[in-house]
Amino acid sequence: MKHLTIAFFMLISIWTTAQETQAVKFFNKYSGQKGYTSVYITKYMFDLFAKISNDTEDKEFHEITSKLNAIKILTLDSALNAKNSIKFNKELLQNLPKSIYKQLMIVKDGKQTVNFLINKKNDKISEFLMIVYGEGDPVLIMLEGDINLKNIAKLSKTMDVNDFKYLEKIDKK
């Protein structure tokens, strides 16, 4: 019986590891490391926020986030080391298989570049990435769940994520 239990837990850990995408692996690798700041917002927090709020704006926020499983943000303090900033971007982009992550849009604004990528499963966007690099601190913003691009543009206004503004152009096309 003891061997069966151990085998069961080994299978569970293998299955859970297999479910991690490359972006999640990158986030987990650097989350909590010196010079990196990570934020992980869970679905539970979105649900909790919806329960305590009565405001119409907050209800719209809940509608937008109801199909999200998580928002993960990872940034590197570029003042710590400029070489790490270049490494951050290079490693991230090299580890995202082009067969899985499709380029949605690239925006170059001065010395800053913003990449938007998606990961689709069964014709639904399951992962949305925004990678910002160049001038300033490099940032990875990752949304996981059943993602609708129109809702992401609305979410950007609510959360005041300036670089999501470029998604409004997709909505108009």
N, C-alpha and C positions, 0 to 999 in steps of 0.2 A: 504493500500500500504506500509506503514511504517513497519508493521509486516512482510510482505512478504520479504522486503529488509533485515530485521534483520535475518529472518529465512534463507535466501539465504546465507548471510555471515557466519552464524553459520555452515551451511552445508559445505561451502567451507573450513572453518578452521578445521572441523572434518575430511574432506577428505584429506586435506594436512597433518594433523598430522598422519593419518593412513598410509600415504605413507612413513613416516620416518622409516628407518630400525633401529635396535638396535645399530648398530655402529654409525649411524648418531646421534641418541639420546645421546649416550655417548659423542661424539664429542661436541655437542651443550651444554651438561651439564657442561663440564669443560672449554670450550672455553671462554677465557677472565677472568678466575678465577686467583686469586693470585697464583703465582708459576707455572702456566701453560703457555705455548706458543702455539698459534694455528696459522696455515696458511691455508687459503682457496683460492685456485686458481680456477677461473671459466672458463668455456668454452669460454666466451667472450675474456678472456685474450689470450687463445690459438689462437683464430681467429684473434685477433688484431696483435699478433706476426707474424702470417703467412702473413698478408697483408703488413707489413713493411719490410719483409725480402725477399731477392733474392738468398741467399746462398743455395747451394745444400744441405748442412747439415741441414739447417733450414727447407727446404722443407720436408726432411725426418722426422724431428721433428713434423711438421704439419700433415704429413700423419699418424704418430703414434698417435698423440693426437686428431685427427679429430673426433674420436668416443667417446672421453672422455667428460663427463659432468663436472667433477670437480676432483681436487686432494685436499685432506684435510690432514693436518699433525697436530698432537697434541703431545706435549712432556711436561714432568714434570721435573722441575729442581730438581734432586735428592739431591742436596746439601741442599735444603730447609728442607727436612724431609725424612729420609729413610723409615719411616713407610708409608708415602704417596705413595712412589714408589711401595711398595708391594701391597698396597690397589689399586693403579691404575691398575696394571696387573690383580690382582685377580678379581676385579669388572668387568673389561672389558671382560675377558674370561668367567666369570660366566653369563654375560648378553647376550652372543652370542649363541642363540639356535643352538644346534647341528643338528637339523632338517633343519635349513636354511643355516648355515655356515658350509661348508665342509672343513676339514683340508686338505690342499694341500701338505704341507711339514713342517717339524720342523727341524731346524738346531741348533745344540748346538756347540758353539765355545768357549771353555774355560768356563768362568762364564757367558757368554751371550747366550741367547736363542732367536731365530728368528722364529716366527710362521707365516705361510702364509695360509690364509683362503680365500675361495671364496663363493659368494652367486650367485647361478644360477637361472635364470628365463627363461622359455621356451628354455632350452638347450643353453643359452648364459650366459656368466659371466657378471653380472650386477654390481658386487661389488668385489673388490679385497682388502684384508687387509694384511698389514705387521705389526706385533706386535713385537717389540724388547724390551727385558727386561733382567734383571740380572745386569751385570756390566755396569755402566754408566747410563745415563738418559733413562727412559723408553720412547718409541716412538710408536705412532700409525700412520701409513700412510695408507690412504684410497683412492682408485681410484673408481670413479663411472662412469658408462656409458656402452657402448658395448665394452667389454674388450677382447683383444687377448693376451695371455701370451707371445707369441713371441715378440709382440710389446712392452710389458712391459719390457722385458729383454733389448731391444734396448733403450727404454726410460731411463732405469737406467744408461746406459753409457752416454747418453746425459746430464742427470741431475746430474750425479756423485753421485748416491745413492748407496753406497758401498754394503749394504746388499741385494740388488736386484740381485747381481752377482750369487746368488744361483739358480736363475731362469734359467740361461743359461743351467744348467744340465737338466732341463725339456725339453728344446728345442732339445737336442741331443737324447732324448729317443724316 
